[in-house]
Amino acid sequence: MSVAGSLFDTVDVGSVAAEAARWGVPGSVLVACLVEGVVGHELHRLVVGSQQMRPTVAAALRIGWTDETPGRALAVAFGAAAALHGQCGNGGAEPPMSGPRVWCLLDAEACDEGNTWEAARAAVAAPGRLVTCVLSPPSEAQSLAALWEAAGWAVVEVAGDDVWEVLGGLDQALATPKPPVALIVVCE
């Protein structure tokens, strides 16, 4: 869970909804929720491998983020999570309940890349705290959730246009120390 508790206690839902409506693209609710609720508290690194979300992230975030190709994004995020875990000084112990967290934003197409699944499987066995948010059309959400679960990830599925669902999904991701979390964000 974030330091401040539930995101429902700290996020101005009206502000998030207005910002997301202004951008009006798939993933804009997710990015607005990250900006309002997670940046500065739990967002330590952000790797963007999503073509759809890249312009919104560039407009919304005033912090540094890494722009990667869809096939490399999760591998880079996994490496960052492992490196940040090593900086915590716990010598390879289980990940702490709080501490550095890396976020990776992907489109469903990135899940067609072999590199994505190699990184996904490796992340389950390695230290570090990693959350991957995958934009998915409704027709692919169930199969994507099954693939991430089969790779050993905790999976949370939310409606990408519903601020309350996205905040609830982010809360679940923040409360899960291990395994890594795949947040499937279903967008039309």
Backbone as CSV, one residue per row, in Angstrom:
resi,resn,N_x,N_y,N_z,CA_x,CA_y,CA_z,C_x,C_y,C_z
1,MET,0.842,-1.164,0.000,0.000,0.000,0.000,0.891,1.231,0.000
2,SER,0.420,2.278,-0.572,1.219,3.495,-0.611,1.374,4.050,0.790
3,VAL,2.341,4.916,0.967,2.629,5.496,2.271,1.407,6.212,2.823
4,ALA,0.624,6.868,1.968,-0.519,7.643,2.409,-1.761,6.783,2.619
5,GLY,-1.714,5.476,2.389,-2.882,4.620,2.495,-3.508,4.429,1.134
6,SER,-4.798,4.206,1.127,-5.507,3.966,-0.118,-5.490,5.196,-1.019
7,LEU,-5.398,4.937,-2.320,-5.462,6.046,-3.278,-6.810,6.742,-3.225
8,PHE,-7.843,6.029,-2.795,-9.164,6.645,-2.673,-9.159,7.764,-1.640
9,ASP,-8.228,7.701,-0.671,-8.112,8.727,0.359,-7.289,9.928,-0.094
10,THR,-6.488,9.754,-1.135,-5.542,10.814,-1.492,-5.765,11.442,-2.858
11,VAL,-6.569,10.813,-3.706,-6.729,11.291,-5.077,-8.043,12.043,-5.229
12,ASP,-7.980,13.177,-5.878,-9.175,13.940,-6.234,-9.742,13.336,-7.521
13,VAL,-10.780,12.523,-7.371,-11.342,11.784,-8.499,-11.838,12.732,-9.586
14,GLY,-12.431,13.852,-9.213,-12.905,14.827,-10.201,-11.766,15.380,-11.035
15,SER,-10.655,15.672,-10.402,-9.481,16.185,-11.107,-8.923,15.142,-12.072
16,VAL,-8.865,13.887,-11.616,-8.374,12.807,-12.470,-9.278,12.637,-13.680
17,ALA,-10.584,12.620,-13.445,-11.539,12.438,-14.545,-11.454,13.590,-15.543
18,ALA,-11.308,14.811,-15.058,-11.209,15.973,-15.950,-9.929,15.922,-16.778
19,GLU,-8.835,15.581,-16.145,-7.555,15.491,-16.859,-7.602,14.398,-17.916
20,ALA,-8.144,13.238,-17.558,-8.245,12.130,-18.504,-9.154,12.484,-19.672
21,ALA,-10.246,13.179,-19.398,-11.166,13.591,-20.467,-10.487,14.585,-21.404
22,ARG,-9.633,15.421,-20.863,-8.915,16.395,-21.691,-8.003,15.682,-22.686
23,TRP,-7.353,14.610,-22.251,-6.472,13.865,-23.150,-7.282,12.993,-24.100
24,GLY,-8.316,12.312,-23.568,-9.259,11.561,-24.368,-8.700,10.450,-25.240
25,VAL,-7.654,9.793,-24.800,-7.086,8.670,-25.563,-7.047,7.433,-24.666
26,PRO,-6.952,6.240,-25.264,-6.847,5.040,-24.422,-5.669,5.160,-23.450
27,GLY,-5.924,4.798,-22.220,-4.881,4.864,-21.197,-4.817,6.182,-20.463
28,SER,-5.615,7.163,-20.861,-5.511,8.471,-20.218,-5.983,8.435,-18.767
29,VAL,-6.971,7.612,-18.428,-7.398,7.488,-17.035,-6.268,6.885,-16.201
30,LEU,-5.623,5.865,-16.734,-4.495,5.253,-16.027,-3.385,6.269,-15.780
31,VAL,-2.992,6.997,-16.808,-1.912,7.973,-16.649,-2.314,9.057,-15.659
32,ALA,-3.560,9.538,-15.738,-4.023,10.564,-14.799,-4.010,10.035,-13.365
33,CYS,-4.422,8.785,-13.162,-4.380,8.186,-11.822,-2.950,8.043,-11.319
34,LEU,-2.037,7.651,-12.202,-0.628,7.560,-11.812,-0.083,8.929,-11.412
35,VAL,-0.410,9.947,-12.204,0.082,11.297,-11.929,-0.452,11.808,-10.598
36,GLU,-1.754,11.650,-10.377,-2.382,12.192,-9.165,-2.102,11.369,-7.914
37,GLY,-2.018,10.044,-8.051,-1.954,9.213,-6.865,-0.645,8.532,-6.574
38,VAL,0.161,8.295,-7.599,1.340,7.467,-7.391,2.635,8.252,-7.516
39,VAL,2.686,9.208,-8.439,3.913,9.990,-8.624,4.260,10.699,-7.317
40,GLY,5.485,10.529,-6.894,5.950,11.165,-5.667,5.798,10.275,-4.443
41,HIS,4.970,9.229,-4.535,4.798,8.324,-3.395,5.405,6.956,-3.686
42,GLU,4.976,6.334,-4.762,5.371,4.963,-5.057,5.991,4.807,-6.437
43,LEU,6.020,5.846,-7.235,6.559,5.742,-8.592,8.028,6.117,-8.559
44,HIS,8.875,5.119,-8.635,10.307,5.369,-8.578,10.953,5.333,-9.953
45,ARG,10.412,4.564,-10.849,10.863,4.529,-12.233,9.658,4.218,-13.095
46,LEU,9.626,4.779,-14.287,8.562,4.498,-15.242,9.199,4.202,-16.588
47,VAL,8.852,3.045,-17.139,9.332,2.648,-18.454,8.107,2.553,-19.353
48,VAL,8.129,3.278,-20.460,6.982,3.312,-21.361,7.331,2.603,-22.665
49,GLY,6.626,1.516,-22.912,6.771,0.786,-24.162,5.463,0.801,-24.929
50,SER,4.588,1.729,-24.595,3.262,1.821,-25.195,3.205,2.966,-26.191
51,GLN,2.966,2.622,-27.442,2.824,3.667,-28.459,1.614,4.552,-28.147
52,GLN,0.525,3.949,-27.667,-0.700,4.693,-27.395,-0.543,5.668,-26.241
53,MET,0.154,5.267,-25.184,0.256,6.113,-23.995,1.421,7.086,-24.024
54,ARG,2.370,6.895,-24.914,3.564,7.727,-24.944,3.255,9.231,-24.998
55,PRO,2.372,9.707,-25.907,2.098,11.152,-25.944,1.457,11.669,-24.656
56,THR,0.580,10.869,-24.052,-0.070,11.288,-22.814,0.933,11.361,-21.682
57,VAL,1.798,10.374,-21.592,2.830,10.376,-20.553,3.743,11.580,-20.733
58,ALA,4.130,11.864,-21.968,5.011,13.011,-22.230,4.351,14.317,-21.812
59,ALA,3.047,14.437,-22.019,2.337,15.667,-21.652,2.071,15.760,-20.160
60,ALA,1.875,14.609,-19.505,1.415,14.608,-18.118,2.522,14.598,-17.083
61,LEU,3.578,13.879,-17.336,4.587,13.682,-16.300,5.704,14.711,-16.385
62,ARG,5.996,15.263,-15.239,7.089,16.209,-15.163,8.340,15.547,-14.581
63,ILE,8.259,14.246,-14.376,9.407,13.505,-13.873,10.039,12.747,-15.028
64,GLY,11.215,12.258,-14.816,11.885,11.492,-15.855,11.241,10.134,-16.054
65,TRP,11.226,9.677,-17.282,10.726,8.350,-17.597,11.535,7.824,-18.760
66,THR,11.526,6.535,-18.941,12.324,5.904,-19.977,11.407,5.477,-21.111
67,ASP,11.777,5.856,-22.322,11.024,5.509,-23.521,11.714,4.322,-24.175
68,GLU,10.989,3.207,-24.299,11.563,1.988,-24.864,10.654,1.415,-25.932
69,THR,11.204,0.547,-26.748,10.385,-0.171,-27.718,9.543,-1.183,-26.951
70,PRO,8.390,-1.568,-27.502,7.518,-2.507,-26.788,8.215,-3.808,-26.402
71,GLY,9.069,-4.337,-27.234,9.740,-5.595,-26.937,10.811,-5.496,-25.864
72,ARG,11.357,-4.303,-25.644,12.434,-4.113,-24.650,11.945,-3.515,-23.342
73,ALA,10.765,-2.933,-23.339,10.307,-2.152,-22.183,10.277,-2.963,-20.895
74,LEU,9.704,-4.154,-20.914,9.617,-4.931,-19.684,10.987,-5.395,-19.212
75,ALA,11.876,-5.731,-20.134,13.231,-6.130,-19.743,13.957,-4.976,-19.055
76,VAL,13.795,-3.772,-19.577,14.419,-2.593,-18.967,13.804,-2.327,-17.588
77,ALA,12.485,-2.441,-17.483,11.813,-2.228,-16.200,12.248,-3.280,-15.176
78,PHE,12.348,-4.525,-15.615,12.806,-5.601,-14.740,14.219,-5.311,-14.233
79,GLY,15.100,-4.889,-15.124,16.467,-4.544,-14.719,16.491,-3.401,-13.719
80,ALA,15.664,-2.395,-13.946,15.590,-1.258,-13.018,15.071,-1.702,-11.655
81,ALA,14.049,-2.579,-11.637,13.507,-3.065,-10.363,14.558,-3.845,-9.588
82,ALA,15.302,-4.689,-10.278,16.356,-5.463,-9.611,17.453,-4.542,-9.087
83,ALA,17.816,-3.538,-9.875,18.855,-2.597,-9.440,18.393,-1.783,-8.233
84,LEU,17.158,-1.305,-8.255,16.647,-0.540,-7.115,16.549,-1.411,-5.870
85,HIS,16.192,-2.673,-6.051,16.128,-3.591,-4.916,17.517,-3.721,-4.280
86,GLY,18.549,-3.818,-5.119,19.906,-3.922,-4.617,20.349,-2.685,-3.850
87,GLN,19.801,-1.527,-4.206,20.142,-0.286,-3.513,19.519,-0.210,-2.127
88,CYS,18.510,-1.059,-1.864,17.863,-1.065,-0.549,18.762,-1.680,0.516
89,GLY,19.784,-2.424,0.062,20.752,-2.972,0.994,20.268,-4.161,1.787
90,ASN,19.278,-4.914,1.274,18.828,-6.058,2.040,19.443,-7.362,1.541
91,GLY,20.466,-7.273,0.728,21.281,-8.419,0.370,20.547,-9.578,-0.280
92,GLY,19.554,-9.275,-1.116,18.859,-10.328,-1.834,17.707,-10.956,-1.072
93,ALA,17.358,-10.385,0.082,16.218,-10.903,0.831,14.934,-10.633,0.059
94,GLU,13.864,-11.160,0.568,12.565,-10.912,-0.073,12.317,-9.406,-0.144
95,PRO,11.562,-8.949,-1.165,11.312,-7.532,-1.297,10.551,-6.987,-0.096
96,PRO,10.895,-5.786,0.334,10.192,-5.188,1.457,8.779,-4.782,1.042
97,MET,7.896,-4.581,2.013,6.532,-4.145,1.717,6.519,-2.741,1.120
98,SER,7.506,-1.954,1.434,7.593,-0.634,0.829,8.991,-0.483,0.279
99,GLY,9.181,0.504,-0.537,10.486,0.697,-1.133,10.350,0.947,-2.616
100,PRO,11.452,0.962,-3.309,11.428,1.302,-4.724,10.519,0.383,-5.539
101,ARG,9.780,0.972,-6.428,8.884,0.240,-7.314,9.074,0.781,-8.727
102,VAL,9.046,-0.112,-9.684,9.175,0.270,-11.086,7.853,-0.044,-11.784
103,TRP,7.426,0.867,-12.631,6.184,0.727,-13.381,6.527,0.657,-14.863
104,CYS,5.829,-0.230,-15.582,6.031,-0.389,-17.016,4.671,-0.296,-17.700
105,LEU,4.566,0.545,-18.711,3.324,0.714,-19.466,3.481,0.059,-20.830
106,LEU,2.567,-0.853,-21.151,2.626,-1.587,-22.414,1.276,-1.578,-23.115
107,ASP,1.299,-1.781,-24.411,0.102,-2.067,-25.194,0.003,-3.580,-25.321
108,ALA,-1.166,-4.069,-25.695,-1.352,-5.511,-25.880,-0.376,-6.067,-26.914
109,GLU,-0.009,-5.269,-27.914,0.904,-5.735,-28.956,2.274,-6.112,-28.403
110,ALA,2.693,-5.475,-27.320,3.987,-5.818,-26.710,3.982,-7.249,-26.195
111,CYS,2.788,-7.766,-25.903,2.674,-9.132,-25.398,2.835,-10.163,-26.505
112,ASP,2.997,-9.707,-27.743,3.300,-10.601,-28.861,4.806,-10.796,-29.016
113,GLU,5.592,-10.063,-28.260,7.045,-10.102,-28.351,7.620,-11.158,-27.407
114,GLY,8.484,-12.005,-27.908,9.129,-13.012,-27.067,9.930,-12.414,-25.935
115,ASN,10.559,-11.261,-26.194,11.361,-10.598,-25.153,10.504,-10.225,-23.946
116,THR,9.249,-9.854,-24.201,8.353,-9.494,-23.101,8.163,-10.677,-22.171
117,TRP,7.931,-11.858,-22.736,7.674,-13.033,-21.899,8.935,-13.546,-21.229
118,GLU,10.089,-13.395,-21.863,11.342,-13.766,-21.207,11.543,-12.912,-19.960
119,ALA,11.316,-11.611,-20.101,11.454,-10.700,-18.960,10.385,-10.983,-17.900
120,ALA,9.170,-11.290,-18.333,8.083,-11.572,-17.389,8.414,-12.791,-16.524
121,ARG,8.894,-13.841,-17.154,9.242,-15.048,-16.391,10.432,-14.795,-15.465
122,ALA,11.404,-14.043,-15.930,12.578,-13.754,-15.097,12.204,-12.884,-13.896
123,ALA,11.289,-11.956,-14.084,10.911,-11.028,-13.009,10.260,-11.747,-11.835
124,VAL,9.590,-12.839,-12.092,8.920,-13.580,-11.020,9.938,-14.178,-10.050
125,ALA,11.062,-14.628,-10.555,12.063,-15.300,-9.729,13.089,-14.357,-9.120
126,ALA,13.057,-13.100,-9.507,14.090,-12.166,-9.068,13.537,-11.175,-8.039
127,PRO,14.437,-10.590,-7.267,13.992,-9.566,-6.320,13.611,-8.285,-7.057
128,GLY,12.847,-7.481,-6.390,12.438,-6.196,-6.951,10.939,-6.103,-7.000
129,ARG,10.438,-4.897,-7.080,8.999,-4.651,-7.090,8.636,-4.025,-8.421
130,LEU,7.807,-4.728,-9.183,7.506,-4.347,-10.550,6.006,-4.432,-10.800
131,VAL,5.458,-3.402,-11.441,4.059,-3.392,-11.868,4.054,-3.076,-13.353
132,THR,3.374,-3.929,-14.126,3.218,-3.694,-15.553,1.752,-3.424,-15.828
133,CYS,1.474,-2.310,-16.480,0.115,-1.939,-16.870,0.002,-2.165,-18.373
134,VAL,-0.949,-3.014,-18.770,-1.106,-3.380,-20.172,-2.455,-2.881,-20.672
135,LEU,-2.438,-1.990,-21.668,-3.680,-1.568,-22.317,-4.159,-2.699,-23.205
136,SER,-5.413,-3.090,-23.051,-5.928,-4.218,-23.806,-7.319,-3.919,-24.352
137,PRO,-7.581,-4.304,-25.598,-8.961,-4.243,-26.072,-9.770,-5.323,-25.351
138,PRO,-11.078,-5.134,-25.208,-11.891,-6.125,-24.493,-11.748,-7.537,-25.053
139,SER,-11.580,-7.668,-26.349,-11.494,-8.987,-26.972,-10.242,-9.767,-26.571
140,GLU,-9.202,-9.095,-26.079,-7.951,-9.765,-25.719,-7.695,-9.820,-24.218
141,ALA,-8.511,-9.149,-23.416,-8.231,-9.009,-21.985,-8.160,-10.350,-21.258
142,GLN,-9.103,-11.229,-21.516,-9.128,-12.505,-20.807,-7.908,-13.360,-21.147
143,SER,-7.543,-13.411,-22.427,-6.373,-14.224,-22.791,-5.082,-13.602,-22.269
144,LEU,-4.986,-12.270,-22.267,-3.793,-11.622,-21.705,-3.678,-11.898,-20.207
145,ALA,-4.797,-11.795,-19.501,-4.772,-12.082,-18.061,-4.295,-13.509,-17.817
146,ALA,-4.771,-14.451,-18.606,-4.357,-15.850,-18.445,-2.865,-16.026,-18.725
147,LEU,-2.346,-15.331,-19.736,-0.915,-15.429,-20.052,-0.059,-14.887,-18.914
148,TRP,-0.432,-13.727,-18.359,0.343,-13.147,-17.261,0.276,-14.050,-16.029
149,GLU,-0.912,-14.609,-15.741,-1.028,-15.540,-14.616,-0.153,-16.774,-14.838
150,ALA,-0.150,-17.292,-16.060,0.670,-18.469,-16.373,2.159,-18.170,-16.208
151,ALA,2.554,-16.921,-16.414,3.953,-16.527,-16.231,4.290,-16.305,-14.758
152,GLY,3.290,-16.430,-13.868,3.541,-16.319,-12.432,3.232,-14.967,-11.817
153,TRP,2.608,-14.080,-12.565,2.301,-12.736,-12.074,0.932,-12.702,-11.396
154,ALA,0.786,-11.819,-10.425,-0.536,-11.498,-9.886,-1.212,-10.615,-10.936
155,VAL,-2.479,-10.859,-11.212,-3.173,-10.133,-12.268,-4.389,-9.413,-11.699
156,VAL,-4.532,-8.154,-12.085,-5.692,-7.350,-11.735,-6.237,-6.786,-13.039
157,GLU,-7.530,-6.986,-13.278,-8.154,-6.479,-14.506,-9.121,-5.365,-14.151
158,VAL,-9.015,-4.225,-14.862,-9.882,-3.076,-14.591,-10.410,-2.485,-15.895
159,ALA,-11.535,-1.804,-15.786,-12.079,-1.057,-16.918,-11.288,0.242,-17.033
160,GLY,-10.635,0.439,-18.155,-9.721,1.564,-18.327,-10.362,2.930,-18.384
161,ASP,-11.693,3.009,-18.537,-12.357,4.307,-18.586,-13.038,4.652,-17.264
162,ASP,-12.876,3.834,-16.252,-13.521,4.020,-14.952,-12.459,4.397,-13.916
163,VAL,-12.476,5.651,-13.480,-11.468,6.146,-12.532,-11.459,5.299,-11.263
164,TRP,-12.641,4.965,-10.751,-12.721,4.192,-9.508,-12.084,2.818,-9.671
165,GLU,-12.339,2.144,-10.783,-11.745,0.815,-11.013,-10.233,0.908,-11.161
166,VAL,-9.769,1.906,-11.900,-8.319,2.053,-12.088,-7.644,2.342,-10.751
167,LEU,-8.224,3.223,-9.945,-7.650,3.500,-8.625,-7.644,2.235,-7.755
168,GLY,-8.724,1.463,-7.812,-8.773,0.214,-7.054,-7.708,-0.776,-7.522
169,GLY,-7.514,-0.849,-8.838,-6.474,-1.726,-9.371,-5.084,-1.277,-8.957
170,LEU,-4.859,0.027,-8.978,-3.556,0.549,-8.536,-3.345,0.287,-7.048
171,ASP,-4.411,0.438,-6.246,-4.313,0.110,-4.822,-3.901,-1.349,-4.626
172,GLN,-4.517,-2.258,-5.395,-4.157,-3.680,-5.292,-2.702,-3.894,-5.687
173,ALA,-2.273,-3.230,-6.745,-0.877,-3.368,-7.181,0.083,-2.853,-6.111
174,LEU,-0.273,-1.756,-5.469,0.589,-1.191,-4.426,0.644,-2.082,-3.190
175,ALA,-0.408,-2.859,-2.954,-0.462,-3.705,-1.765,0.194,-5.064,-1.979
176,THR,0.590,-5.377,-3.203,1.151,-6.685,-3.515,2.671,-6.595,-3.603
177,PRO,3.406,-7.122,-2.602,4.859,-7.032,-2.646,5.491,-8.038,-3.601
178,LYS,4.914,-9.213,-3.751,5.465,-10.263,-4.602,4.334,-11.225,-4.879
179,PRO,4.125,-11.750,-6.019,4.904,-11.604,-7.235,4.644,-10.251,-7.885
180,PRO,5.314,-10.000,-9.007,5.023,-8.755,-9.710,3.557,-8.747,-10.143
181,VAL,3.049,-7.553,-10.413,1.634,-7.380,-10.729,1.476,-6.921,-12.183
182,ALA,0.550,-7.577,-12.877,0.140,-7.133,-14.208,-1.255,-6.546,-14.072
183,LEU,-1.373,-5.259,-14.349,-2.654,-4.567,-14.306,-3.160,-4.509,-15.747
184,ILE,-4.203,-5.284,-16.045,-4.772,-5.312,-17.391,-5.820,-4.214,-17.442
185,VAL,-5.567,-3.186,-18.241,-6.439,-2.018,-18.344,-7.229,-2.158,-19.643
186,VAL,-8.500,-2.504,-19.511,-9.341,-2.786,-20.674,-9.907,-1.469,-21.224
187,CYS,-9.523,-1.167,-22.457,-9.943,0.079,-23.110,-10.587,-0.234,-24.448
188,GLU,-11.630,0.476,-24.756,-12.288,0.327,-26.060,-11.408,0.877,-27.160
